[in-house]
């Protein structure tokens, strides 16, 4: 077995383990966690913290950079990875989809996401947003990373639980998101956009 085959085998096994540990409560909970609005209350609280401690111009620059981070992460995940690699999501993989547990959406059909899943846009977006956000608040709130990390890990776990991503999809998306956050943060320092 080659190295890549071992990784793929581990990827499938971990997917089956996470997706197989399902219950009606977890189905409902993970559906909520996976929604695009789940993290919003937490980020609004942190935006308030930013607003409280920065002049309005600095706040607007931070918010603009966060929006750029999510947009860049989303575009990168879609156009540089999903449409290039065309790796089927587990929910679209004919070899394993019948072994997976799916949560029913509002119209009573199984939620299976889009066709391709490498890399996870959720993971890429959330890691870019979270890590750039943390860079802006870390001096005053260094322990905030633990709450932010918990939230982002819960969100990416939900994607695997729902059977719409392999673990490697969310890991790769997370790594790319962190790189995007770091790039934008260093750019903001270089051009002195944020103090």
Secondary structure, DSSP 8 states (H G I E B T S, - for coil): --HHHHHHHHHHHHHHHHHHS--HHHHHHHHHHHSTTTTHHHHHHHHHHHHHHS-HHHHHHHHHHHHHHHHHHHHIIIIIIIHHH--B-GGG-TTTGGGS---B-TTSSB----SB-SS-HHHHHHHHHHHHHHHHHTTT-TTHHHHHHHHHHHHHHHHHHTTSS-HHHHHHHHHHHHHHHHHHHHHHHHTT---
